[in-house]
Amino acid sequence: MKGFRINPDKKYVNIIMEGLQKKNGHCPCRLDVNDTTLCPCDEFINTGVCKCKLYIPIDDANKMIEEKKLD
């Protein structure tokens, strides 16, 4: 989605990716497992809100990179 990127914190992303794998591609932050929770979930696509913070706004990612020297 335009204006977002994957979180630059590689350790955090690995944890989320493990959760995605355990749930067969469904958001690890959601209790429901249905078509709307496949990553990227419908909420992220429709509203730009990624509850698990796998996808974050580019500006936030850039701040994280500057502050923590990530990426």
C-alpha positions in Angstrom: 0.0 0.0 0.0 1.3 3.4 -0.9 2.7 5.4 2.0 3.6 2.3 4.1 6.5 0.0 4.3 7.4 -3.1 6.3 8.6 -2.3 9.8 12.4 -1.8 9.7 12.8 -3.7 13.1 14.0 -7.1 11.7 13.6 -8.9 15.1 10.0 -7.7 15.4 9.2 -8.6 11.8 10.6 -12.1 12.3 8.2 -12.6 15.3 5.3 -11.4 13.2 6.3 -13.6 10.3 6.4 -16.6 12.5 2.9 -15.8 13.7 1.8 -15.5 10.1 3.3 -18.8 9.3 1.6 -20.5 12.3 -1.8 -19.1 11.2 -1.4 -19.9 7.5 -1.0 -16.3 6.4 -3.7 -14.8 8.6 -2.9 -11.9 10.9 -1.3 -13.1 14.1 -2.9 -10.3 16.1 -6.5 -11.4 15.3 -8.5 -14.1 16.9 -10.7 -14.7 13.9 -9.3 -16.6 10.9 -11.3 -15.8 7.8 -10.9 -14.2 4.4 -10.7 -10.7 6.0 -7.7 -11.6 8.2 -5.4 -12.8 5.4 -2.3 -10.6 5.4 -2.5 -7.8 4.5 -5.8 -7.8 6.2 -8.9 -6.0 5.0 -8.7 -3.4 7.8 -5.2 -2.4 6.7 -6.3 -2.3 3.0 -9.4 -0.3 3.8 -8.2 2.0 6.6 -4.4 1.9 6.6 -4.4 0.4 10.1 -2.0 -2.6 10.6 -2.7 -3.8 14.2 0.4 -5.9 14.4 2.6 -3.0 13.1 4.1 -5.2 10.3 3.3 -2.3 7.9 3.9 1.1 9.2 3.8 4.6 7.7 7.0 5.5 5.8 7.6 8.5 8.0 7.4 6.4 11.1 9.8 3.9 9.6 12.3 6.6 8.7 12.2 7.9 12.3 12.8 4.4 13.6 15.7 4.0 11.3 17.3 7.3 12.3 16.7 6.7 16.1 17.7 3.1 16.3 20.0 2.8 13.3 17.8 0.1 11.8 17.7 -1.2 8.2 
